Amino acid sequence: MIKRICLFILLLLPGLLKAQSKLPDNMFLRKLPNGLDVLVIEDNSVPLATIMITCKNGAYTETPEFNGLSHLYEHMFFKANKEYHSAEDFLQRVSELGMKFNGSTSFENVNYYFTLPSSNLGEGLDFMNSAIRYPKFDPKEMAHENEVVDAEFQQDESDPGYALSNAMDHHMWGSLYSRKNSLGDHQVIRSATPAMMDSIKNKYYFPNNCLLTVAGDVKHDDIFRRVQNIYGSWKPSGFDPFKKWPIPEFKPLKKTDYFVVESGLSRVPLVLMEWEGPDTRHDVHSTYAADVFSFIVNQNSSKFSKALLQSGLALQVEISYLTLSHTGPITLEIVPNPAKIKECIAEVKKQIELMDSEDYFTDEQIVIARRKLGIERTMEKEVTSDFTQAMSFWWASSTIDYYTGYVDNLNTITRADLQEYVRKYIKNQPYCAGMLISPELKAQVHPEEFFTTSN
């Protein structure tokens, strides 16, 4: 690795790009003088290449009046720009280069990618450069996309679970709801203007807030030369957007909060319980413990699953944790047996009280969880175009080093770490709990009589 870096420095001007350590042999990370992080992943198994650019943007940057506009910006990215004067021109060029393209918007990043024959890589880099640096935000195209994005919103709303998950976000995040709502607000999306898109661009779309990933049938030294030539003139912001517009800290929950949502769309009851979990800025170690804990609890052999599923009290149970830089949520999802809802809720609470006991997990379960989570990380690398998504997520919500050191850190997690995680974030900690239930079933079981903080 050191020899490769030294050779590369000799080929370029000394100090032109900064090196990053601890990467696998086929991965190379550099920072351009303008602040653009450039990650190259070499995989010559097929003659394809993926170009992805990731921006630290998304729901966590959105005040209520901008809620959903990171997603709308993502749609406008694939439209007219300085070089391609209409959406039709853009799509024509996509066809000429044999591209597959898409983007995604999440809580802490927005990314855009092209996958194309590696023989067209140079033209693909130019094409990405035009789209990321010179968007046009044509008013007519935008008026159309406002409706398209809003239609996606309505499609999500048609899901029976949406009413519960949306209510949960309001209860969990309160006045900062927009910072966790990547879907957005109907009225904001439909009334958005090109000036609002420019505002987002002028806050976050600078090289010092972006990662460019080039993966597939490529050579890292060639890519770094090309990228410097094409993107080196992209001017940095001159400021840190997260110091100029800081993300507010999510306030800790003060008390447990229960609520019931009625929906005629609900065929079976659904219960969500959510806690404020660790984040990568303040408690990185607990994020690894969270992953091991969730993996074990979700196995059929776990005490939790046996108590809920094998007993017939629940049809489905799953706990998850989302690693983020700003308060990752811990979510427990339960589909109770409709005939045993009260008993199911009581057993869930009983199990939570037991989760930090010495015998709640076996040594074998801990070892298997660490091993299988490590295998999952290895499997992520099988499809390089998909792997770029994972790397962009970790770059935005933590660091590339978080990913490359993941398995080693996972293997340090002990029973004591799991107990500490439970005590710090779950057991005896305030949470929000919501139940989605049909009006008919609600009238039969009266959840208000037992689904309360006092029980």
C-alpha distance (Angstrom), angle and dihedral (degrees) to the residues before:
residue distance angle dihedral
M1 . . .
I2 3.83 . .
K3 3.80 90.9 .
R4 3.79 91.1 52.1
I5 3.80 91.7 50.5
C6 3.80 92.5 48.0
L7 3.79 91.5 49.0
F8 3.78 90.7 49.4
I9 3.81 91.9 50.5
L10 3.79 89.7 51.9
L11 3.78 89.9 52.0
L12 3.80 92.0 51.4
L13 3.77 133.0 36.7
P14 3.82 113.1 -69.6
G15 3.80 111.2 -95.6
L16 3.80 93.2 9.9
L17 3.79 92.4 127.3
K18 3.78 131.0 19.6
A19 3.80 118.8 -126.0
Q20 3.82 127.9 -130.6
S21 3.80 123.4 -147.8
K22 3.81 135.4 -148.0
L23 3.80 96.3 44.2
P24 3.82 125.9 138.5
D25 3.78 115.2 -99.9
N26 3.80 93.5 -99.7
M27 3.83 95.8 49.7
F28 3.79 126.8 80.0
L29 3.80 127.7 -177.9
R30 3.80 126.4 -169.5
K31 3.77 136.5 164.9
L32 3.80 119.4 -137.0
P33 3.81 118.4 -138.3
N34 3.82 88.5 -105.0
G35 3.82 89.7 60.0
L36 3.82 98.8 -103.4
D37 3.81 111.4 145.1
V38 3.80 111.3 -140.7
L39 3.80 121.0 -163.6
V40 3.80 121.2 -172.1
I41 3.81 121.3 -167.3
E42 3.80 114.2 -171.1
D43 3.82 117.7 -149.1
N44 3.80 117.2 149.7
S45 3.81 95.9 178.0
V46 3.83 91.2 111.6
P47 3.84 129.8 17.6
L48 3.80 93.9 -109.7
A49 3.78 134.2 109.1
T50 3.80 132.7 -162.9
I51 3.78 123.4 -151.0
M52 3.79 114.4 -165.1
I53 3.77 130.2 174.2
T54 3.78 119.2 -164.9
C55 3.78 126.3 -165.9
K56 3.80 126.7 -164.7
N57 3.78 94.5 -120.5
G58 3.79 133.8 104.4
A59 3.78 137.6 105.4
Y60 3.81 95.3 -27.6
T61 3.82 90.6 65.2
E62 3.81 94.3 50.4
T63 3.77 125.9 104.2
P64 3.85 113.9 -161.5
E65 3.81 93.0 -92.6
F66 3.82 89.8 56.0
N67 3.81 98.2 39.2
G68 3.81 108.6 140.6
L69 3.79 96.9 11.0
S70 3.81 95.1 108.8
H71 3.81 85.2 63.1
L72 3.80 92.1 46.3
Y73 3.82 89.2 49.8
E74 3.79 88.0 54.6
H75 3.81 89.6 57.3
M76 3.81 92.7 47.5
F77 3.79 90.5 52.8
F78 3.82 89.4 74.3
K79 3.80 93.4 54.7
A80 3.79 137.2 73.4
N81 3.79 121.1 -26.5
K82 3.79 139.0 163.5
E83 3.82 93.9 -70.2
Y84 3.81 99.9 34.0
H85 3.77 110.1 46.1
S86 3.80 99.5 -162.1
A87 3.77 140.4 21.6
E88 3.80 87.8 -105.2
D89 3.82 91.0 56.9
F90 3.79 89.5 48.4
L91 3.80 92.8 51.6
Q92 3.79 91.9 45.0
R93 3.79 89.3 57.5
V94 3.80 90.0 47.3
S95 3.79 88.5 55.8
E96 3.81 93.3 46.9
L97 3.80 91.7 53.5
G98 3.80 94.4 44.7
M99 3.78 92.7 -121.6
K100 3.75 135.3 170.2
F101 3.79 109.1 -158.6
N102 3.78 140.2 -178.6
G103 3.77 144.3 140.6
S104 3.79 139.8 -150.3
T105 3.77 137.2 -153.9
S106 3.79 122.7 -152.5
F107 3.79 138.5 159.9
E108 3.81 97.6 -72.3
N109 3.78 108.6 13.6
V110 3.78 145.1 34.7
N111 3.80 118.5 -154.8
Y112 3.79 137.3 -173.4
Y113 3.77 126.6 -166.5
F114 3.79 143.6 -176.4
T115 3.80 123.0 -163.9
L116 3.80 113.5 -164.8
P117 3.82 142.8 147.1
S118 3.79 108.1 -63.8
S119 3.82 88.5 -126.6
N120 3.83 87.0 69.6
L121 3.80 94.5 48.1
G122 3.80 97.3 113.2
E123 3.79 92.6 51.9
G124 3.80 89.2 45.1
L125 3.81 91.3 55.7
D126 3.81 89.4 51.3
F127 3.79 90.3 48.4
M128 3.82 92.5 51.6
N129 3.79 89.9 47.4
S130 3.81 91.5 56.7
A131 3.79 92.6 48.0
I132 3.79 98.3 46.9
R133 3.80 98.6 41.0
Y134 3.79 104.9 33.1
P135 3.82 112.2 34.4
K136 3.79 113.6 166.1
F137 3.84 102.4 -156.4
D138 3.78 92.0 -152.6
P139 3.85 107.8 -156.1
K140 3.81 94.5 -135.4
E141 3.79 93.7 48.6
M142 3.77 90.0 45.6
A143 3.81 93.7 51.6
H144 3.81 87.4 56.5
E145 3.80 94.2 46.9
N146 3.81 91.4 49.0
E147 3.80 87.0 64.7
V148 3.82 93.9 42.1
V149 3.81 93.0 53.3
D150 3.79 91.5 44.0
A151 3.83 89.0 51.8
E152 3.83 88.8 55.0
F153 3.79 87.0 52.1
Q154 3.80 91.1 52.9
Q155 3.80 90.9 48.2
D156 3.80 90.4 56.0
E157 3.80 90.3 47.0
S158 3.80 89.6 57.8
D159 3.81 89.7 65.6
P160 3.83 108.9 101.8
G161 3.81 91.1 -132.4
Y162 3.80 95.2 53.5
A163 3.80 95.3 84.8
L164 3.80 90.8 55.0
S165 3.81 97.0 43.9
N166 3.80 91.7 46.8
A167 3.81 91.8 49.0
M168 3.81 88.5 48.1
D169 3.80 91.1 55.2
H170 3.80 90.9 51.6
H171 3.81 91.5 50.0
M172 3.81 94.1 44.0
W173 3.78 101.0 43.9
G174 3.78 104.2 24.7
S175 3.80 113.0 -178.8
L176 3.82 89.7 7.7
Y177 3.81 92.8 57.6
S178 3.82 92.4 120.7
R179 3.82 89.6 59.9
K180 3.81 89.7 64.4
N181 3.80 98.5 35.8
S182 3.80 107.2 90.0
L183 3.81 90.9 168.8
G184 3.80 93.6 65.0
D185 3.77 139.7 -156.6
H186 3.82 124.2 -53.0
Q187 3.78 96.6 -134.9
V188 3.81 94.7 43.6
I189 3.82 91.9 51.3
R190 3.80 95.8 45.6
S191 3.83 94.3 47.0
A192 3.82 97.9 42.5
T193 3.82 117.3 131.1
P194 3.82 135.8 -157.4
A195 3.81 87.8 -107.8
M196 3.81 89.3 61.6
M197 3.81 90.2 51.5
D198 3.81 89.0 51.4
S199 3.78 88.8 51.2
I200 3.81 91.1 56.4
K201 3.79 91.3 46.1
N202 3.80 92.2 50.8
K203 3.79 91.8 51.4
Y204 3.79 104.4 42.4
Y205 3.79 114.0 6.7
F206 3.78 100.3 90.0
P207 3.81 129.3 116.2
N208 3.82 92.2 -112.2
N209 3.82 88.5 61.4
C210 3.82 97.6 44.9
L211 3.78 142.2 77.9
L212 3.80 121.0 -149.7
T213 3.80 112.5 -158.7
V214 3.80 122.1 -169.0
A215 3.78 113.3 -175.3
G216 3.79 139.1 170.8
D217 3.78 132.1 33.9
V218 3.82 94.8 12.9
K219 3.81 141.7 114.0
H220 3.77 116.2 -126.6
D221 3.80 97.6 -141.3
D222 3.81 90.9 51.4
I223 3.82 91.6 47.5
F224 3.79 94.3 50.7
R225 3.82 90.6 52.2
R226 3.81 92.2 48.7
V227 3.79 93.6 45.5
Q228 3.79 93.0 49.4
N229 3.81 90.4 51.3
I230 3.81 94.9 47.6
Y231 3.82 104.6 32.2
G232 3.79 101.0 26.0
S233 3.82 91.6 91.1
W234 3.82 92.4 55.0
K235 3.80 102.0 114.6
P236 3.80 118.8 -129.9
S237 3.78 120.7 -125.5
G238 3.79 96.5 -111.5
F239 3.81 88.4 -134.0
D240 3.78 140.7 62.7
P241 3.82 105.2 -109.6
F242 3.79 91.2 -152.8
K243 3.79 91.7 55.5
K244 3.79 92.9 44.7
W245 3.83 92.6 44.5
P246 3.81 103.9 19.8
I247 3.78 120.6 -161.1
P248 3.82 107.2 -116.5
E249 3.78 116.0 -121.1
F250 3.78 115.0 -108.8
K251 3.78 108.6 -115.6
P252 3.82 116.9 -121.0
L253 3.78 115.1 -107.6
K254 3.79 110.8 -101.3
K255 3.79 98.4 -159.7
T256 3.78 142.1 2.9
D257 3.78 112.2 -85.0
Y258 3.82 125.0 -157.7
F259 3.80 126.9 -170.7
V260 3.81 140.0 165.4
V261 3.81 125.7 -140.2
E262 3.80 119.4 -161.7
S263 3.79 119.2 -150.8
G264 3.76 132.3 167.5
L265 3.80 87.3 -152.0
S266 3.79 91.6 66.3
R267 3.81 112.2 103.3
V268 3.81 94.1 175.3
P269 3.81 129.9 18.9
L270 3.78 117.4 -97.0
V271 3.80 127.5 -162.6
L272 3.80 125.8 -164.2
M273 3.79 124.2 -169.7
E274 3.78 117.9 -174.7
W275 3.80 134.3 -174.1
E276 3.78 131.8 -175.7
G277 3.80 104.7 -105.6
P278 3.80 135.1 -167.6
D279 3.79 125.3 -67.9
T280 3.79 133.0 -149.5
R281 3.82 94.4 -112.1
H282 3.80 98.2 58.7
D283 3.81 110.8 17.2
V284 3.79 112.9 20.4
H285 3.79 94.3 158.3
S286 3.79 92.2 60.9
T287 3.81 91.1 54.9
Y288 3.81 88.6 66.3
A289 3.80 91.1 46.4
A290 3.81 88.5 50.4
D291 3.80 91.2 56.7
V292 3.80 93.7 48.6
F293 3.80 91.8 45.2
S294 3.82 93.6 50.1
F295 3.80 92.9 46.9
I296 3.82 93.0 53.2
V297 3.81 95.6 44.3
N298 3.81 91.2 51.2
Q299 3.80 94.1 55.7
N300 3.80 118.6 101.0
S301 3.80 88.4 -126.6
S302 3.81 94.6 59.1
K303 3.79 121.4 107.9
F304 3.78 89.0 -122.5
S305 3.81 94.1 54.7
K306 3.79 92.7 44.5
A307 3.79 92.0 50.8
L308 3.81 93.7 49.3
L309 3.81 108.1 26.4
Q310 3.78 106.7 28.1
S311 3.79 90.0 44.5
G312 3.80 90.5 56.4
L313 3.80 93.6 -121.1
A314 3.81 93.0 118.3
L315 3.76 136.5 28.8
Q316 3.79 93.9 -154.4
V317 3.81 137.7 5.1
E318 3.79 130.0 179.1
I319 3.78 134.6 165.2
S320 3.79 122.9 -161.4
Y321 3.78 141.0 174.4
L322 3.80 125.6 -155.4
T323 3.80 115.1 -149.1
L324 3.81 110.0 -135.4
S325 3.77 138.5 154.4
H326 3.81 90.0 -124.3
T327 3.82 114.0 49.0
G328 3.78 110.6 -46.9
P329 3.82 111.1 -145.1
I330 3.80 124.3 -125.4
T331 3.80 108.0 -144.6
L332 3.80 128.1 -167.5
E333 3.82 113.0 -168.0
I334 3.80 119.3 -166.7
V335 3.79 131.3 -178.8
P336 3.83 101.4 -164.2
N337 3.75 123.9 -153.7
P338 3.83 99.4 -98.3
A339 3.80 89.6 -133.1
K340 3.81 93.8 50.9
I341 3.81 106.1 37.6
K342 3.81 95.8 131.5
E343 3.80 93.1 47.2
C344 3.81 90.7 46.6
I345 3.80 93.6 53.5
A346 3.79 91.0 47.3
E347 3.80 91.4 52.0
V348 3.83 92.1 48.3
K349 3.80 89.9 55.3
K350 3.80 90.4 46.8
Q351 3.79 91.5 52.2
I352 3.81 92.3 48.9
E353 3.81 88.6 56.8
L354 3.81 89.8 53.4
M355 3.82 98.3 45.7
D356 3.81 95.6 95.9
S357 3.81 94.9 47.2
E358 3.78 117.9 121.5
D359 3.79 94.8 -114.3
Y360 3.82 100.4 40.4
F361 3.83 90.1 101.2
T362 3.78 128.0 32.3
D363 3.80 123.7 -135.9
E364 3.79 88.2 -116.0
Q365 3.82 92.4 54.9
I366 3.80 91.1 52.4
V367 3.81 92.9 49.1
I368 3.81 92.9 46.9
A369 3.81 92.2 47.5
R370 3.79 92.7 52.8
R371 3.80 91.7 46.2
K372 3.81 96.3 47.6
L373 3.80 94.0 44.8
G374 3.80 87.0 53.5
I375 3.81 89.9 50.6
E376 3.81 90.0 51.2
R377 3.80 89.1 55.3
T378 3.80 90.0 51.7
M379 3.81 91.8 49.0
E380 3.81 90.4 53.9
K381 3.80 87.4 69.9
E382 3.81 94.8 59.2
V383 3.83 94.9 88.9
T384 3.78 107.6 40.7
S385 3.80 95.4 -161.9
D386 3.82 88.7 56.5
F387 3.79 92.8 42.7
T388 3.80 90.2 62.0
Q389 3.82 87.4 64.0
A390 3.78 91.3 56.6
M391 3.79 92.7 47.7
S392 3.80 92.7 49.4
F393 3.81 90.0 51.5
W394 3.81 93.3 53.1
W395 3.80 93.0 43.7
A396 3.82 90.3 55.7
S397 3.81 100.8 38.6
S398 3.80 97.6 36.9
T399 3.81 127.1 -19.9
I400 3.78 137.9 -67.1
D401 3.81 85.9 -107.2
Y402 3.82 89.0 61.1
Y403 3.78 87.8 62.3
T404 3.79 98.2 41.9
G405 3.81 91.5 48.1
Y406 3.80 94.4 41.2
V407 3.80 99.8 103.8
D408 3.82 94.1 44.3
N409 3.79 91.4 50.4
L410 3.80 91.6 43.7
N411 3.79 89.5 56.9
T412 3.81 91.3 58.2
I413 3.82 92.5 62.7
T414 3.80 112.6 113.8
R415 3.78 137.0 -178.9
A416 3.80 88.6 -95.1
D417 3.82 89.8 55.4
L418 3.81 90.6 52.4
Q419 3.79 91.2 49.1
E420 3.79 91.8 48.9
Y421 3.80 91.0 48.9
V422 3.81 91.6 51.9
R423 3.81 92.7 47.8
K424 3.78 94.7 45.2
Y425 3.80 99.1 45.0
I426 3.84 112.0 14.9
K427 3.81 120.9 18.9
N428 3.81 113.0 72.3
Q429 3.80 89.4 -5.2
P430 3.82 121.3 124.4
Y431 3.79 116.2 -102.9
C432 3.79 142.2 167.3
A433 3.79 119.7 -111.7
G434 3.78 124.6 -171.3
M435 3.78 132.9 -179.0
L436 3.80 124.5 -155.2
I437 3.76 111.2 -157.0
S438 3.80 139.2 158.1
P439 3.81 117.6 -109.5
E440 3.80 90.2 -116.8
L441 3.82 94.7 53.7
K442 3.79 91.6 41.8
A443 3.81 89.8 57.1
Q444 3.81 89.2 52.3
V445 3.81 102.0 45.9
H446 3.85 102.5 28.4
P447 3.83 97.8 -145.5
E448 3.80 90.4 -170.9
E449 3.81 87.5 72.5
F450 3.82 95.6 61.0
F451 3.81 108.9 9.1
T452 3.81 94.4 85.6
T453 3.80 139.4 110.6
S454 3.78 91.0 -107.3
N455 3.82 94.8 65.6
